[in-house]
Amino acid sequence: MADWIEITNGVLTAVINPLGAELSSLRDAQGRELMTDADPRFWTGRAPILFPVVGQPYRDVIRVDGQTYPVKKHGFARRMTFAVVDRIADAVTFRLTDDAETREHYPFAFCLDVEFRLEGATLRIEATVANPNDVALPASFGFHPAFAWPLPYGAPRADHRIVFAADEPDSLRTIAADGTIAADTRPSPLDGRTLHLADILFETDALVWDHVRSDSVTYGATDGPHLEIAFPDTPMLGIWTKPGAHYVCVEPWHGIADPEGYTGEFRDKPGVFEIAPGEAKRIAISVTLLP
């Protein structure tokens, strides 16, 4: 098992696990933890990288040119060890490339770099998916960070909220029993632009916006330090926890689970993007600690 890697700038300290290039800790200057406690009673994940699929493929397969390939929920990147390709005190870059194992699930060559960089009170994470094939590369990608709920600043859990940067008038998608996206929708639980966090919101799984208008949200209690999470490159958003857990996930996605019963080509699935031969796509998220 590879050692976790720490980067710091005196304002923030981030620790990343090469297994999945997973952000596993984010602490402020006083050492207070801003991320999940990973309590195994609820979920041991911390911030998995979702690639090459986001969400649940119908019956755990994708179809490429009429052939089926087994792919589990959220893809295989989160279960694979990334190589460290660049590292300084306040930044590190990880890389995952295709091999015989990945091609059994996803029949393409790819290069996935994930860079973590601290800039003042901001952690920036930038993923770059490069296509070395001579055909277009279909893929989805998502971030899945789990932040401490409550944050470590003394406010009760019930006082925490998520505030969207823009109005979000659309209804939300619902999740079917098998984890795919059902045909029906659910009313938005927002109060204006504010989501008042409560366990009851998540009794039937995640809140899913398949067309989010905001490119950032803020998260925290009404008073005190809070987080701004910016996601300028992702058109979809999930928010999720398990009732009673000490985390809430803010998940910017460029992709989504399969529609219920979907048997079409992976390239044609909602949320899948394509990268031209020899080109690359960059998708970023930033987390800023605000006073």
Secondary structure as UniProt FT lines:
FT   STRAND          5..8
FT   STRAND          13..17
FT   TURN            20..21
FT   STRAND          22..27
FT   TURN            29..30
FT   TURN            40..42
FT   HELIX           58..60
FT   STRAND          61..64
FT   TURN            65..66
FT   STRAND          67..70
FT   TURN            73..74
FT   HELIX           77..79
FT   STRAND          83..88
FT   TURN            89..90
FT   STRAND          91..97
FT   HELIX           100..103
FT   TURN            104..105
FT   STRAND          111..119
FT   TURN            120..121
FT   STRAND          122..130
FT   STRAND          137..139
FT   STRAND          141..142
FT   STRAND          146..148
FT   TURN            152..153
FT   HELIX           157..159
FT   STRAND          160..164
FT   STRAND          172..175
FT   TURN            177..178
FT   STRAND          181..186
FT   TURN            192..193
FT   STRAND          194..196
FT   HELIX           199..202
FT   TURN            203..204
FT   STRAND          207..209
FT   STRAND          216..221
FT   STRAND          226..230
FT   TURN            232..233
FT   STRAND          236..240
FT   TURN            243..244
FT   STRAND          247..254
FT   TURN            260..261
FT   HELIX           266..268
FT   TURN            270..271
FT   STRAND          273..275
FT   TURN            277..278
FT   STRAND          280..290
//
